[in-house]
């Protein structure tokens, strides 16, 4: 398995969009964490054809962990990520 942390600049967030997701159900899993390690708050666990879709971190880091048993081969996943800056506006 592996873990990889995506990091944005100060004041930014990480956004990720999964355009494809196909893993072996219950044997290959992807975890998303809302922070800089696997000890951060869990966003969700995804397996089979249940795609994470579109997610935005609450801070400047998001960690991805993927584990596979290596037995059955599926097509895997494809995702694009970028840094996100929310534009706050106030109405007075």
ABEGO torsion letter per residue (X at the ends): XBBBBBBBBBGBBBBBBBABBBBBBGABBBBBBBEABAABBBAEBBBEABBAEBBBBABABBBBBBBBAGABBBAEBBBBBBBBBBBBBBBX
